[in-house]
Amino acid sequence: MPPRYPRDTLGYGPMPPDARWPDGARVALSLVLNYEEGAENSPLHGDAASEAFLSEITGAVPWEGQRHWNMESLYEYGARAGFWRLHRMLGELPVTVFGVANALLRSPTQVEAMRSADWEIACHGDRWVEHAFMSEEEEREEIRSAVRNHVAATGTRPEGWYTGRCSLNTVRLVHEEVGPLYTSDVYDDDLPHRVRIGDASQLALPYTLDCNDMRFAISAGHPDPSSWERHLTDTFDMLHEEGGRMMTVGLHCRLAGRPGRAIALRRFLDHVREKGGAWIATRADIARHWNEAHPPQEPQRTTPLSDRPVEIGAGATAPELSEEAFVDRFGDVFEHSAWVAAQAWRRELGPAHHSPAGMHAVMAEAFRNAPDADRLAVLNAHPDLAGKLASAGRLTADSTAEQASAGLDLLTDAEREAFQTLNAAYVEKHGFPFIIAVRDHDKPSIMSAMDRRLANDTGVERREAEAQVLRIARLRLEAMDW
């Protein structure tokens, strides 16, 4: 396979699917409480250094081989005070907890309170550590240990998963080892979507870093609770205006659990209630709704994470097709010129090319960069409009349908003679057939264009003919199933 670009920069594109949230809700609102206290980096937990991430200590750095008393105390605030403040405020609402397994094990009373409130407890890994530099086997064992400890702490296997500090392999390994209802280790959309993993797909519910109280603990964050509240409110109002979107608010016991921030959160929730149109739900409930409203289908519109070639019918996106399958599917986009598709297949394709616009861009680039003689051959591969090939029924299926769309298959004898006369004059002057995207026209406008363009300079007309070839290709791609 030529190089393939695995990142999906297209997603749902300009027309996201209808979320069909329950009761006509405009926004699905997910409140996520991260419970990490007691699992942060510390030599007490067997780590090499103290924690340095997401606390009130500005510019914190790891202390190698030493416990950090101040850091530990700040985390303890989250478990001792912040959790209970948020629990009192949110207890009657559907909440998803991203619980680090070792933190849950060390906080049985808080876990009991989560369960009593009927909150969903998703897995946030085994320890709150970076996965990026683990070997694949080390990370697999970390995930397995997380499941064992999560079950030990909560009594059930997790339906949802968010590692947070993940590696390039994390989503795949979690899918293989756990098979969760959803993963949230993505930040790439305002709606759930599916990620391809081999021959399967994993539902992903995007998480948030901008609507997250973590921004109180970083230099580019909120200077005060009112700034955070305003951002949450503006985000909700924008998504409410668009409709059919999902919003996540990320919370931490030691951050949002502080009094001044908690009251800002409460004011935001008051705004949500007053405005209406929100479905506040756990992430598991959102995932189940999405699977019911938008069940996986073949071929699935998913992000390919594999560069192995596959054949049509295996749920493949265009960039994943073998050369033979790719040319079989796209070889007729440029009239009798399958070489354009073959050249396009050799480019760096990715998920963004699995669309009419994406495929047209890469095929147009292959056509434009071809030698002059090859581009001229594409022009000469096009049949005359209403010419002898059409009369003999020897046009390609695309050309037949296109000419029929403009009524060129139902000409009077006089109209046919006029077309043939103009065709002959055009070829004699310019050296290639008259080409026009007939789906954009009717008989009178085609005839008018032939009269006008016959008088053009051949260089000008060559550029126009190539532009029309590209337009025809785009229309053919738009007519395909994607």
Secondary structure, DSSP 8 states (H G I E B T S, - for coil): ---B----S-TTTTS------GGG-SEEEEEEEEE-TT-SS-GGGT-SB---SSSSSTT----BTS--HHHHHHHHHIIIIIHHHHHHHHTTS--EEEE-HHHHHT-HHHHHHHHHTT-EEEE--SSS---TTS-HHHHHHHHHHHHHHHHHHHSS--SEE--SS--TTHHHHHHHHT--SEE----S-SS-EEEEETTEEEEE----STTBGGGGSSTTS-SSHHHHHHHHHHHHHHHHHH-SEEEEEEEETTTTTSHHHHHHHHHHHHHHHHH--EEE--HHHHHHHHHHHS---SS---B------B-TTSS--GGGB-HHHHHHHHTTSSTT-HHHHHHHHTS-B-GGGSSHHHHHHHHHHHHHTS-HHHHHHHHHHS--TT-HHHHTT-S-HHHHHHHHHTTTTS--HHHHHHHHHHHHHHHHHHSS-----GGG--HHHHHHHHHHHHTS-HHHHHHHHHHHHHHHHHHHHHTS--
